[in-house]
Amino acid sequence: MINDQQLIQDLKKVRNIGIIAHIDAGKTTTTERILFYTGKTHKIGDIDEGTTVMDWMPQERERGITIVSAATTCFWPPKDKAKDGQYRINIIDTPGHVDFTAEVERSLRVLDGGITVLDAEEGVQSQSETVWHQADKYKVPRICFINKMDKTGADFQRTIKTIEDRLGARTAVMVYPIGKEATFKGEVDLLARKAYIWDGEELGAKYDITDVPDNIKDEVEKARAFLVERIAETDDKLIEKFLNGEEIPEAELKKGLRAAVIAYKLVPIYCGSSLRNKGVQPLLDAVVDYLPSPMDVPAIIATKPDGSKIERKPDINEPLSALAFKIQLDPHVGKLTYVRIYSGKLTSGTYVYNASKSKKERIGRLLLMHADHREEIKQGGAGSIVGIVGFKDTGTGDTITSEGDNILLESIQFPDPVISLAIEPKTKADQEKMGIALNRLSEEDPTFKISTNHETGQTIIWGMGELHLEVLVDRMFREFKVQANVGAPQVAYKETIKGKAQAEGKYIRQSGGRGQYGHCFIRIEPKGRGEGFEFINAIKGGAIPQEFIPAIEKGVIEAAANGVIAGYPLVDLQVTLYDGTYHDVDSSEVAFKIAGSQALQAATKAATPILLEPIMKVEVTTPEDFMGTVIGDLSAKRGQILGTESRGLTRIINATVPLAELSGYATTLRSMSQGRAAYYMEPSHYEEVPKNITDKIVANKV
């Protein structure tokens, strides 16, 4: 069993990192190479063959994409080269497809550092920007790895420029590539002034560390001088030496760079070709040298019941604080809860407290995860990411503490789903199984929502995109053996108001004995787009007794679930309850709830209600020959062209297009470009639906 001293000593040698990127940048391939070179696997996984370690789900292997974030642990440097001992690297490989954005969001929330993988030909792509800004939100220090340096059209300098221009990052270029495209064979470590040249492309190919080749010495010295200046600018002592013309020792530069990366002043840039097994070892050295350990990141801030804040330091002697960031239904062990421990320690077989749900939970088993394999441990300390078997009520974003320690860590916010479809079981036997499957899958995935259409009795499932829903339906069939009929995907419209209005809600029933009496007045006004729903109690002088106010609020919220135009949820409005009357005997919670509901419906009808639709950010990559056709088609789909740019021989078209117009767009684009154009889309915002289209939607709803 690990003792306390080991847990403390090990913390400085732990790196919790995530690998984030646009789809197809080579993220999973890079992770597979990392696992091979750290000795975690002895056979490399191949995406095309469906043999990757991190993409272990059948759906991932068939589609060649990452769907769920997978966690693993490996050690670097190799034992024979580890003078100061090995570093434990906990890695989470995240999906690159926007439909699985929840996996990226929850992973970044618990990581200390990240590797952003970029395609050397494509540069910064849309999803690269999205995940970069997600990492900015959580202040995650990161390293950039420019992958696919051997690809035709690869351009190291242009990619660095897109990192600075589109991501706003201040770069520290650590390497100088040797050769380009098909002739790429290695790189120069600028700080050490040493060349790494890989001998061949096979797995485990040896690399020679040599002097810098004569033909690039001048460029290397220029690049090194620029790098030294960049590092020196972040540290007062180093800039003094630099301005005095002193040669700054490599160890001091590394120390200064580490501090700058952790403070997010600089982003180190490395390059290579993961598929050709080049550049992975220097990247691993950089993870150890520059990314933070749990000791280097600021203490986590928790909130006490009274609203005051308290710090929890990454120390096993502090009280326990941990965050459940992922639920996985494992076929072998049942419900598996992934937890990041911020302070204190967890021990298997003991009880802990779920402060978010106010429930005791028992840790049955404690596991270190390696994709879908696991290693049992007795104890996990601050800074660790562990899997727990035995939790019953814990969900994503819940805070785990010791009993009696009622603090809450900041939870994880997820975007709203934008697309839905109707699903119904094929047979009566599938009915019950479908209910269980849907509940389990929604427990795993916070962006997967389930509702029931009370008019038709159909079950409606909601997700982040067509692929997201397709994968979930496939999982129901494979994992839960549920046969179901699935409807066509539907857009997730919303309703809101443009004006202000006030209305009265009155519910009076007299039937022999005790009657029902509820009476209230509300005022409604619009809020900014995306600001949500707010209920304000402005009752003065006891016009309505305090005990009936929550019932009115409940009635208002329930009425807001079905808007007045076409029954879509009502969002972005403020409801103020300002007056009403009550009856000493007949008033009840039920009566006031109905009155609140009636008041909201009446007020909404008078406040110019409108329909909102999800707008997607679309990026189309196309050969120049088809550019005019693609732009014309996007414009016909009510799209707004934001701009175009050149990238090598291709053209990139950026636009915003209503989701309702993009059904089957992959097929349309293929046919108009002879299969040579590709597109990427992600949710952008909601906008008002034009009147003529609103009329059609309402007519179809009737």
GULUMDO-179626 format. One line per 3 residues: number of its first residue (from 1); their letters; for each residue y, x, z of C-alpha. Coordinates in steps of 0.1 Angstrom, whole numbers, plus 2048, in hexadecimal, padded with zeros to 3 digits. Last residue first. Example, Ala and Ser with C-alpha at 12.3 -4.5 7.8 and 13.67 -1.06 7.14 Angstrom:
2
2	sa	7F5:889:847 ~ 7D3:87B:84E
//
This chain:
702
702	vkn	8DB:606:69B ~ 8D9:62B:69D ~ 8DB:631:677
699	avi	8FB:61C:676 ~ 90B:631:692 ~ 902:651:680
696	kdt	911:644:65F ~ 931:639:670 ~ 934:65B:681
693	ink	931:66B:65F ~ 94E:657:651 ~ 963:65E:670
690	pve	95F:684:670 ~ 94B:692:68D ~ 960:6A3:6A8
687	eyh	955:6C7:6B0 ~ 93C:6D8:6C7 ~ 938:6FE:6C9
684	spe	927:71D:6BB ~ 901:718:6BB ~ 8EF:734:6A8
681	myy	8E6:73A:684 ~ 8D6:756:66F ~ 8D1:756:64A
678	aar	8BE:768:62F ~ 8C4:76C:609 ~ 8AA:77A:5F0
675	gqs	893:75C:5EC ~ 89F:756:5C9 ~ 8C1:750:5D8
672	msr	8C6:72A:5D3 ~ 8A1:722:5DB ~ 8A0:738:5FB
669	ltt	8C1:72A:608 ~ 8B5:706:604 ~ 893:70E:615
666	ayg	8A4:71E:633 ~ 8BD:702:634 ~ 8A3:6E8:63C
663	sle	8BB:6D5:653 ~ 8DC:6E7:653 ~ 8F4:6CA:64E
660	alp	8EF:6BA:671 ~ 8F5:6DC:680 ~ 919:6DB:675
657	vta	923:6FB:664 ~ 938:719:66F ~ 939:736:656
654	nii	934:75C:652 ~ 928:768:630 ~ 91A:78B:62F
651	rtl	917:79B:60D ~ 8FC:7B4:602 ~ 8FC:7D5:5F0
648	grs	906:7E9:60F ~ 915:7D1:628 ~ 933:7BF:619
645	etg	947:7A5:62C ~ 94E:780:62A ~ 965:769:63E
642	liq	967:74A:654 ~ 959:731:63A ~ 95B:70E:649
639	grk	93C:6F9:642 ~ 93D:6D4:63A ~ 91B:6D8:629
636	asl	92C:6DA:607 ~ 93F:6F8:614 ~ 91E:709:61C
633	dgi	910:701:5F9 ~ 92F:710:5E8 ~ 92D:72F:5FE
630	vtg	909:734:5F5 ~ 90F:72F:5CF ~ 92C:747:5CF
627	mfd	919:762:5E2 ~ 8F9:760:5CC ~ 900:77E:5B6
624	ept	90E:792:5D4 ~ 8EB:794:5E4 ~ 8EA:77F:604
621	tve	8EC:781:629 ~ 8F7:760:638 ~ 906:75E:65B
618	vkm	909:73B:66A ~ 91B:731:68B ~ 90F:70E:691
615	ipe	924:6EF:69A ~ 914:6D5:6B1 ~ 922:6B2:6AC
612	lli	93B:69D:6C0 ~ 940:677:6BD ~ 960:667:6C7
609	pta	96C:64E:6E2 ~ 990:642:6E0 ~ 997:63B:705
606	akt	993:615:705 ~ 96D:615:6FF ~ 969:631:719
603	aaq	97C:61C:734 ~ 964:5FE:72F ~ 945:614:730
600	laq	951:627:74F ~ 95A:607:762 ~ 939:5F7:75B
597	sga	926:615:769 ~ 93C:616:788 ~ 937:5F1:78E
594	ikf	911:5F5:78A ~ 911:611:7A4 ~ 928:5FC:7BB
591	ave	910:5DF:7BA ~ 8F2:5F6:7C1 ~ 903:607:7DE
588	ssd	90A:5E5:7EF ~ 927:5CE:7F5 ~ 91D:5AA:7FF
585	vdh	926:5AB:825 ~ 948:5BB:82A ~ 952:5B7:805
582	ytg	962:5D3:7F2 ~ 981:5DB:7DD ~ 98A:5F6:7C5
579	dyl	9A2:613:7BE ~ 9A6:636:7B0 ~ 985:643:7A3
576	tvq	98E:65F:78B ~ 977:668:76E ~ 97E:689:75C
573	ldv	96E:68E:73A ~ 95C:6A9:726 ~ 93B:697:71F
570	lpy	92C:674:717 ~ 907:677:70D ~ 8FD:666:6ED
567	gai	8F9:640:6EB ~ 908:63A:6C9 ~ 92D:632:6CF
564	vgn	92D:627:6F4 ~ 91D:646:704 ~ 8FC:647:716
561	aaa	8F8:661:731 ~ 91C:659:73C ~ 910:638:74A
558	eiv	8F9:64A:762 ~ 915:661:76D ~ 92C:643:773
555	gke	912:630:787 ~ 90B:64F:79C ~ 930:654:7A3
552	iap	932:62F:7AE ~ 914:634:7C5 ~ 923:654:7D3
549	ife	943:640:7DC ~ 931:624:7EE ~ 92E:636:810
546	qpi	953:63E:811 ~ 95E:61A:813 ~ 972:60D:7F5
543	agg	997:605:7FB ~ 994:61D:819 ~ 9B9:627:819
540	kia	9B7:63D:7FB ~ 99D:641:7DF ~ 9A3:65F:7C9
537	nif	97E:66A:7C5 ~ 97D:681:7A6 ~ 95E:683:78F
534	efg	95D:69F:776 ~ 949:6A3:756 ~ 946:6C2:740
531	egr	960:6DD:736 ~ 94F:6E3:715 ~ 96D:6D6:700
528	gkp	98B:6D1:717 ~ 98C:6B2:72D ~ 993:68E:722
525	eir	9A1:673:739 ~ 992:657:74D ~ 9A1:640:768
522	ifc	98A:62B:77E ~ 98D:60A:791 ~ 971:5FC:7A7
519	hgy	960:5DC:7B2 ~ 93D:5D7:7C0 ~ 930:5B7:7D0
516	qgr	90D:5AA:7D1 ~ 902:58A:7E4 ~ 8F0:583:804
513	ggs	8DD:562:803 ~ 8DF:548:7E7 ~ 8E6:55D:7C9
510	qri	90A:56A:7C5 ~ 90E:588:7AE ~ 92E:59C:7AA
507	ykg	931:5BD:797 ~ 954:5C8:78D ~ 95D:5E7:77B
504	eaq	982:5EB:772 ~ 990:602:757 ~ 9A8:61E:751
501	akg	9AF:631:731 ~ 9B8:654:724 ~ 9B2:65F:700
498	kit	99C:675:6EC ~ 97A:66C:6FB ~ 958:67D:6FA
495	eky	936:678:6EA ~ 919:690:6E3 ~ 902:697:6C6
492	avq	8E2:6AA:6CA ~ 8D5:6AB:6A5 ~ 8B3:69D:69E
489	pag	893:6AF:694 ~ 87A:699:681 ~ 860:688:696
486	vna	841:698:6A5 ~ 81F:688:6AA ~ 80B:697:6C6
483	qvk	7E9:6A6:6CE ~ 7EA:6B8:6F0 ~ 7D1:6D4:6F6
480	fer	7E7:6E3:712 ~ 7E9:707:707 ~ 7E5:703:6E1
477	fmr	7F4:6E1:6DA ~ 810:6E2:6F3 ~ 817:706:6E8
474	dvl	81B:6FA:6C4 ~ 834:6DF:6D0 ~ 847:6FA:6E2
471	vel	847:712:6C4 ~ 854:6F7:6AD ~ 86F:6ED:6C6
468	hle	87D:710:6C8 ~ 87A:715:6A2 ~ 88E:6F5:69C
465	gmg	8AA:700:6B3 ~ 8B6:703:6D7 ~ 8A0:6E7:6E5
462	wii	89D:6C2:6EE ~ 87E:6AD:6F1 ~ 880:687:6EE
459	tqg	864:671:6FB ~ 862:64F:6EA ~ 865:62E:6FD
456	teh	879:61F:6E0 ~ 896:611:6F3 ~ 891:627:712
453	nts	893:647:6FE ~ 884:65F:717 ~ 891:682:71E
450	ikf	883:6A6:71F ~ 897:6C6:71F ~ 88E:6EA:714
447	tpd	8AB:702:71A ~ 89E:70A:73E ~ 87C:715:730
444	ees	85F:71A:748 ~ 863:6FA:75C ~ 86A:6E8:73B
441	lrn	848:6F4:72E ~ 836:6E8:74D ~ 846:6C6:74C
438	lai	83E:6C2:727 ~ 81A:6CC:72C ~ 815:6B4:749
435	gmk	824:696:736 ~ 810:69F:717 ~ 7EF:6A0:72A
432	eqd	7F6:67D:738 ~ 7FC:66E:715 ~ 7E1:683:703
429	akt	7C5:66D:70F ~ 7D8:64E:702 ~ 7D7:65E:6DF
426	kpe	7EF:66E:6C7 ~ 809:676:6E2 ~ 82E:671:6D8
423	ial	84A:689:6D0 ~ 86E:681:6C5 ~ 883:69F:6BB
420	siv	8A2:6B0:6C9 ~ 8BC:6CA:6C0 ~ 8DA:6DA:6D0
417	pdp	8CD:6E4:6F3 ~ 8E8:6EC:70D ~ 8EE:711:715
414	fqi	8DF:721:735 ~ 8F0:72C:755 ~ 8DD:742:76D
411	sel	8E2:73F:793 ~ 8FA:753:7A8 ~ 8E8:75D:7C7
408	lin	8E6:744:7E4 ~ 8E5:74A:809 ~ 8D2:737:824
405	dge	8C1:752:838 ~ 8AC:73C:84F ~ 88B:745:83E
402	sti	88E:766:82B ~ 89E:763:808 ~ 895:758:7E5
399	tdg	8B1:74A:7CF ~ 8A7:732:7B2 ~ 8B4:739:78F
396	tgt	894:72E:77D ~ 87E:718:793 ~ 86C:71B:7B5
393	dkf	858:6FD:7C0 ~ 834:70A:7C1 ~ 836:72F:7C6
390	gvi	813:73E:7C9 ~ 812:75B:7B0 ~ 830:772:7AF
387	gvi	83A:78A:793 ~ 850:7A8:79C ~ 870:7B8:791
384	sga	87A:7D3:7AA ~ 89D:7DE:7B5 ~ 897:7D6:7DA
381	ggq	873:7DA:7E3 ~ 851:7CC:7D8 ~ 832:7CC:7EE
378	kie	80C:7C7:7EC ~ 808:7CE:7C6 ~ 7F1:7BE:7AC
375	erh	7F3:7CB:788 ~ 7F8:7B2:76C ~ 7F1:7AD:747
372	dah	804:794:732 ~ 822:7AB:72C ~ 81C:7C7:746
369	mll	826:7B5:766 ~ 826:7C3:78A ~ 817:7A8:7A0
366	lrg	81A:799:7C3 ~ 800:780:7CD ~ 801:760:7E2
363	ire	826:762:7EC ~ 82B:742:800 ~ 84A:72C:7FB
360	kks	85F:71A:815 ~ 878:701:807 ~ 89E:6FC:808
357	ksa	89F:6F8:7E2 ~ 8B9:713:7DA ~ 8B1:727:7FA
354	nyv	88C:72B:7F0 ~ 87F:73B:810 ~ 863:755:813
351	ytg	840:754:822 ~ 829:772:822 ~ 807:779:810
348	stl	816:793:7F9 ~ 834:7A6:806 ~ 858:7A3:7F9
345	kgs	874:7BC:801 ~ 898:7BE:80B ~ 8B4:7BC:7F1
342	yir	8B8:7B3:7CD ~ 894:7A9:7C5 ~ 891:79C:7A1
339	vyt	876:781:79F ~ 85F:775:784 ~ 84B:756:78F
336	lkg	828:751:782 ~ 818:72F:782 ~ 7F3:730:77B
333	vhp	7E0:752:77F ~ 7CB:754:760 ~ 7DC:73C:747
330	dlq	7FE:748:751 ~ 81A:72E:753 ~ 839:743:754
327	ikf	858:73C:769 ~ 876:754:765 ~ 895:75F:779
324	ala	88B:75A:79D ~ 8A6:76D:7B0 ~ 8A2:782:7CF
321	slp	8B3:788:7F0 ~ 8A0:795:80F ~ 8B4:7A3:82C
318	eni	8BE:7C8:829 ~ 8A5:7E3:832 ~ 897:7E4:80F
315	dpk	8B9:7EE:801 ~ 8CB:7E3:7E2 ~ 8E9:7D5:7F5
312	rei	8EF:7B1:7FC ~ 914:7A7:7FD ~ 920:786:80D
309	ksg	938:76C:800 ~ 946:74E:812 ~ 93E:72A:806
306	dpk	934:71C:828 ~ 90F:71C:81D ~ 911:742:816
303	tai	916:74F:7F2 ~ 905:770:7E6 ~ 914:78E:7D5
300	iap	8FD:7A9:7C8 ~ 906:7CD:7D1 ~ 915:7DF:7B4
297	vdm	8FE:7F3:79D ~ 8F5:817:7A3 ~ 8D9:812:7BD
294	psp	8C6:7FB:7A6 ~ 8C4:819:78E ~ 8DE:81B:773
291	lyd	8DA:826:74F ~ 8E5:849:746 ~ 8CA:864:74B
288	vva	8AA:84F:74E ~ 8B2:838:731 ~ 8C0:856:71E
285	dll	89F:869:721 ~ 88D:84A:714 ~ 8A4:84A:6F5
282	pqv	89D:86F:6F0 ~ 878:866:6EF ~ 87C:849:6D7
279	gkn	88E:85C:6BB ~ 873:85C:6A0 ~ 852:849:6A1
276	rls	855:83D:67C ~ 857:818:687 ~ 86F:822:6A3
273	sgc	887:833:68B ~ 8A2:846:69C ~ 8C5:844:6AB
270	yip	8D8:848:6CB ~ 8FB:83B:6D6 ~ 907:83D:6FA
267	vlk	91E:820:704 ~ 93D:82A:718 ~ 954:81B:733
264	yai	939:804:740 ~ 93D:811:764 ~ 918:81A:762
261	vaa	91E:82B:740 ~ 93C:83E:74D ~ 929:84B:76C
258	rlg	90C:856:756 ~ 924:867:73E ~ 935:87B:75A
255	kkl	913:887:767 ~ 908:890:744 ~ 929:8A3:73D
252	eae	925:8B5:75E ~ 901:8C0:756 ~ 90C:8CB:733
249	pie	926:8E4:742 ~ 94A:8DD:737 ~ 958:8FA:722
246	egn	97D:8FE:72E ~ 99A:8F6:716 ~ 9B2:8ED:732
243	lfk	9B3:8C9:724 ~ 98D:8C7:727 ~ 98C:8D5:74A
240	eil	9A6:8BB:755 ~ 994:8A0:742 ~ 974:8A8:755
237	kdd	984:8A6:777 ~ 995:884:76F ~ 976:874:761
234	tea	974:85A:744 ~ 988:86E:72B ~ 96F:88B:72F
231	ire	953:876:720 ~ 967:86E:701 ~ 974:892:6FD
228	vlf	950:89F:700 ~ 944:887:6E5 ~ 961:891:6CD
225	ara	959:8B6:6D2 ~ 934:8AE:6CC ~ 93B:89C:6AB
222	kev	950:8B9:69F ~ 935:8D2:6A9 ~ 91A:8BE:698
219	edk	92E:8BB:678 ~ 933:8E1:677 ~ 90E:8E8:67F
216	ind	901:8D1:663 ~ 8F5:8EA:649 ~ 8EB:904:664
213	pvd	8D0:8EE:673 ~ 8D6:8E9:699 ~ 8BE:8FF:6AD
210	tid	89B:8F1:6B3 ~ 888:8D8:6C7 ~ 869:8D0:6B3
207	yka	85A:8AD:6B4 ~ 836:8A4:6B6 ~ 828:885:6A5
204	gle	81A:86E:6C0 ~ 816:852:6A6 ~ 818:85E:683
201	egd	83A:865:672 ~ 839:88A:66C ~ 847:8A8:67F
198	wiy	865:899:691 ~ 883:8B0:693 ~ 898:8AF:6B3
195	akr	8B6:8C6:6AF ~ 8C7:8D6:6CE ~ 8EC:8D9:6D5
192	all	8E5:8CC:6F9 ~ 902:8B4:6F9 ~ 8FF:8AB:6D4
189	dve	8D9:8A4:6D4 ~ 8D3:8A9:6AF ~ 8BE:890:69C
186	gkf	89D:88D:689 ~ 88C:888:668 ~ 8A1:870:653
183	tae	899:879:62E ~ 890:855:624 ~ 8B1:847:632
180	kgi	8C6:864:63F ~ 8C0:888:649 ~ 8C6:897:66C
177	pyv	8D8:87D:681 ~ 8F2:889:69A ~ 8EC:87D:6BE
174	mva	8FF:873:6DD ~ 91A:85D:6CE ~ 92E:850:6EC
171	tra	93B:82E:6E1 ~ 957:819:6EF ~ 94A:7F5:6E9
168	glr	95F:7D9:6D9 ~ 940:7C9:6CC ~ 94C:7C2:6A8
165	dei	963:7E1:6A3 ~ 952:7FB:6B9 ~ 92E:7F2:6B1
162	tki	938:7EB:68C ~ 946:80F:68A ~ 926:81D:699
159	trq	912:80B:67E ~ 929:81A:663 ~ 923:83D:671
156	fda	8FD:83A:672 ~ 8F8:82A:64F ~ 8D6:81E:645
153	gtk	8D7:811:621 ~ 8B2:818:61A ~ 8A1:819:63C
150	dmk	898:83A:64E ~ 8B2:834:669 ~ 8A0:814:672
147	nif	8AE:813:696 ~ 8D1:81A:6A4 ~ 8C9:81A:6C9
144	cir	8E7:80F:6DE ~ 8E8:816:703 ~ 8F2:7FC:71D
141	pvk	905:7F4:73D ~ 900:7CF:747 ~ 920:7BE:752
138	ykd	90F:79C:755 ~ 927:78B:73D ~ 928:7AB:728
135	aqh	902:7A8:723 ~ 906:784:715 ~ 922:793:6FF
132	wvt	909:7AC:6F1 ~ 8EF:791:6ED ~ 906:77D:6D7
129	esq	913:79B:6C3 ~ 8F0:7A8:6BC ~ 8E8:783:6B2
126	sqv	903:784:697 ~ 8FA:7A7:689 ~ 908:7C9:692
123	gee	8FD:7E3:679 ~ 8E7:7D5:65C ~ 8DC:7F7:64E
120	adl	8D6:80A:66F ~ 8C6:7EB:67F ~ 8D2:7E9:6A3
117	vti	8BF:7EB:6C4 ~ 8D3:7E4:6E4 ~ 8C3:7F6:702
114	ggd	8CC:7E6:723 ~ 8D4:7ED:747 ~ 8D2:7DE:76A
111	lvr	8BF:7BF:761 ~ 8BC:79E:774 ~ 8D6:788:762
108	lsr	8CE:79A:741 ~ 8AA:78C:742 ~ 8B6:768:749
105	eve	8CE:767:72C ~ 8B6:778:714 ~ 89A:760:71B
102	atf	8B2:743:719 ~ 8BC:74E:6F6 ~ 89B:744:6E8
99	dvh	8A8:731:6CA ~ 8C0:74E:6C3 ~ 8A3:764:6B7
96	gpt	8A4:788:6C5 ~ 88C:782:6E1 ~ 88C:798:700
93	dii	877:7B7:709 ~ 87B:7BC:72F ~ 874:7DF:73A
90	nir	86F:7ED:75D ~ 873:813:75A ~ 864:827:777
87	yqg	871:84A:777 ~ 85A:868:77B ~ 85E:885:792
84	dka	879:8A0:793 ~ 868:8B9:77B ~ 858:89D:766
81	kdk	84C:8AF:747 ~ 827:8AF:74E ~ 829:88C:75D
78	ppw	839:87D:73D ~ 85E:874:742 ~ 85D:857:748
75	fct	848:83A:757 ~ 840:817:74C ~ 843:7F3:759
72	taa	842:7D4:744 ~ 853:7B2:741 ~ 851:79A:723
69	svi	86E:784:718 ~ 860:766:705 ~ 862:75F:6E0
66	tig	861:781:6D0 ~ 85B:780:6AA ~ 83F:788:692
63	rer	838:763:68B ~ 812:765:692 ~ 814:77E:6AE
60	eqp	830:76C:6C0 ~ 81E:74A:6BD ~ 7FE:759:6CA
57	mwd	811:766:6E9 ~ 80E:78C:6EF ~ 82F:799:6E0
54	mvt	832:7B5:6FA ~ 811:7C6:6F2 ~ 813:7C4:6CC
51	tge	7F3:7BE:6B8 ~ 7FF:7A3:69F ~ 7F7:7B9:681
48	did	81B:7B6:674 ~ 829:7BC:697 ~ 814:7DB:69D
45	gik	80A:7E7:6BF ~ 805:80C:6C6 ~ 7E5:817:6D5
42	htk	7E5:82C:6F5 ~ 7FB:815:70A ~ 80F:81C:729
39	gty	810:842:721 ~ 836:843:721 ~ 835:84B:6FC
36	fli	820:82D:6F4 ~ 834:814:709 ~ 855:821:6FA
33	ret	846:81D:6D7 ~ 83C:7F9:6DE ~ 860:7F2:6EB
30	ttt	86F:800:6CB ~ 858:7EA:6B6 ~ 862:7CC:6CB
27	kga	887:7D3:6C5 ~ 886:7DC:6A1 ~ 8A6:7CC:694
24	dih	892:7AF:687 ~ 8A3:794:69D ~ 8C4:7A1:6AB
21	aii	8C1:7B7:6CA ~ 8B9:7BB:6EF ~ 8A1:7D2:701
18	gin	8A5:7CD:727 ~ 8A6:7E7:742 ~ 89E:7EA:767
15	rvk	89E:80F:76E ~ 88E:81C:78E ~ 890:840:79A
12	kld	8AB:83B:7B3 ~ 896:81E:7C2 ~ 877:834:7C6
9	qil	882:844:7E5 ~ 889:823:7F7 ~ 868:813:7ED
6	qqd	855:833:7F6 ~ 864:834:819 ~ 85B:80F:81E
3	nim	836:815:818 ~ 823:80C:7F8 ~ 800:800:800
//
